[in-house]
Amino acid sequence: MTHTPSIRFRLLAGLLPVLLAACASPASPDPVTPGGPLDVTKLFAYALHCRSNFPDGRDPAMAERLRASGVEFTDRAPGEVIDLLYRFPQPLKIDDTEIPAIVVRGDSGVVVIAQARGDMDDFVRRMQAVPHAPDQAAADGFGELDVLYSRAMPLRPGVDETAPRLVIGRGIEAAAYAFRWGCRSYDG
């Protein structure tokens, strides 16, 4: 039996949603499941990409779960502004960068910064970042990095009042393949 092209097209059009649903990736599980093990890479990747809030190690339950997952955590300014340092037993691999540590600093907003190793120019291109306003570079980096590039990110419901930015720049590292990147959020 032969079908005319229009009948084939209608059959294909009717099957297309079914085929797409069958081929779609399953939804990503939340990186923080109550009581379950942490997916540390996903947890920090979400925070670095402004997709979720940072894992707050000042919360005793979160600190316990992070330590149980092998993450070393230090509150560098207890009782003061946010100044947290997370170190990993093996560097996290996120977006073709190796991340041995992440810093979270804040006062008026927060910056979640990966101390990364990789090719910054390639990373900037892949993240579609643009040159950052030089007059905002120091303030947006909270002293952790000199922001050279950035990209506006979508608001996170319940987290942001102002759109966060993916920020990329250099820290105090001297190594050619060392740079910093992460999420800068703002209060108000």
CORHU-V547863 format. One record per pair of residues at least 4 apart in sequence whose ideal C-beta (glycine too) atoms are under 7 Angstrom apart, sorted by the first residue. I is the first residue (numbers start at 0). J is the second residue. If there is no record, write none. Layout:
BEGIN
I,J ; I,J
END
This chain:
BEGIN
2,6 ; 2,7 ; 4,8 ; 5,9 ; 6,10 ; 7,11 ; 8,12 ; 9,13 ; 10,14 ; 11,15 ; 14,18 ; 15,19 ; 16,20 ; 17,21 ; 18,22 ; 19,23 ; 28,32 ; 30,37 ; 30,38 ; 30,41 ; 30,42 ; 30,45 ; 31,37 ; 31,42 ; 36,68 ; 37,42 ; 37,64 ; 37,65 ; 37,68 ; 38,42 ; 39,43 ; 39,68 ; 39,70 ; 39,91 ; 40,44 ; 40,91 ; 40,93 ; 41,45 ; 42,46 ; 42,54 ; 43,47 ; 43,91 ; 43,101 ; 44,48 ; 44,93 ; 45,50 ; 45,51 ; 46,51 ; 46,52 ; 46,53 ; 46,54 ; 46,111 ; 46,182 ; 47,93 ; 47,111 ; 47,113 ; 47,181 ; 47,182 ; 48,165 ; 48,182 ; 49,152 ; 49,155 ; 49,163 ; 49,165 ; 49,182 ; 51,155 ; 52,158 ; 53,103 ; 53,109 ; 53,111 ; 54,61 ; 54,65 ; 55,61 ; 56,61 ; 56,62 ; 56,65 ; 56,72 ; 56,74 ; 56,83 ; 56,85 ; 57,74 ; 58,62 ; 59,63 ; 60,64 ; 61,65 ; 62,66 ; 62,72 ; 63,67 ; 64,68 ; 65,70 ; 65,72 ; 66,70 ; 66,72 ; 69,88 ; 70,85 ; 70,87 ; 71,86 ; 72,83 ; 72,85 ; 73,84 ; 74,83 ; 75,82 ; 75,83 ; 75,84 ; 76,80 ; 76,82 ; 80,105 ; 80,106 ; 81,103 ; 81,104 ; 81,105 ; 81,109 ; 82,104 ; 83,102 ; 83,103 ; 84,100 ; 84,102 ; 85,100 ; 85,101 ; 86,99 ; 86,100 ; 87,91 ; 87,99 ; 90,97 ; 90,98 ; 90,99 ; 91,98 ; 92,97 ; 93,98 ; 94,122 ; 95,117 ; 96,113 ; 96,115 ; 96,116 ; 96,117 ; 96,122 ; 97,115 ; 97,116 ; 97,117 ; 98,113 ; 98,114 ; 98,115 ; 99,114 ; 100,114 ; 101,111 ; 101,112 ; 101,113 ; 101,114 ; 102,112 ; 102,114 ; 102,143 ; 103,109 ; 103,111 ; 104,110 ; 104,141 ; 104,143 ; 105,109 ; 105,110 ; 105,141 ; 107,186 ; 108,183 ; 108,184 ; 108,185 ; 108,186 ; 109,184 ; 110,140 ; 110,141 ; 110,143 ; 110,181 ; 110,183 ; 111,181 ; 111,182 ; 112,143 ; 112,144 ; 112,179 ; 112,181 ; 113,179 ; 113,180 ; 113,181 ; 114,170 ; 114,179 ; 115,178 ; 115,179 ; 115,180 ; 116,176 ; 116,177 ; 117,122 ; 117,176 ; 118,122 ; 118,176 ; 119,123 ; 119,167 ; 119,178 ; 120,124 ; 121,125 ; 122,126 ; 122,167 ; 122,180 ; 123,128 ; 123,148 ; 123,167 ; 126,150 ; 126,165 ; 126,167 ; 127,150 ; 128,148 ; 128,149 ; 128,150 ; 128,165 ; 128,167 ; 129,148 ; 129,149 ; 129,150 ; 130,147 ; 130,148 ; 131,135 ; 131,136 ; 131,146 ; 131,147 ; 131,148 ; 131,149 ; 131,166 ; 135,139 ; 136,140 ; 136,145 ; 136,146 ; 137,145 ; 139,146 ; 139,166 ; 139,183 ; 140,144 ; 140,145 ; 140,146 ; 140,166 ; 140,168 ; 143,170 ; 143,179 ; 144,168 ; 144,169 ; 144,170 ; 144,179 ; 145,168 ; 145,169 ; 146,166 ; 146,168 ; 147,167 ; 147,168 ; 147,169 ; 148,167 ; 148,168 ; 149,164 ; 149,165 ; 149,166 ; 149,167 ; 150,164 ; 150,165 ; 151,162 ; 151,164 ; 152,162 ; 152,163 ; 152,164 ; 152,165 ; 153,162 ; 154,159 ; 154,162 ; 155,159 ; 159,163 ; 159,184 ; 160,186 ; 160,187 ; 161,185 ; 161,187 ; 163,182 ; 163,183 ; 163,184 ; 163,185 ; 164,183 ; 165,182 ; 166,180 ; 166,181 ; 166,183 ; 167,178 ; 167,180 ; 168,178 ; 168,179 ; 169,178 ; 169,179 ; 170,179 ; 172,177
END
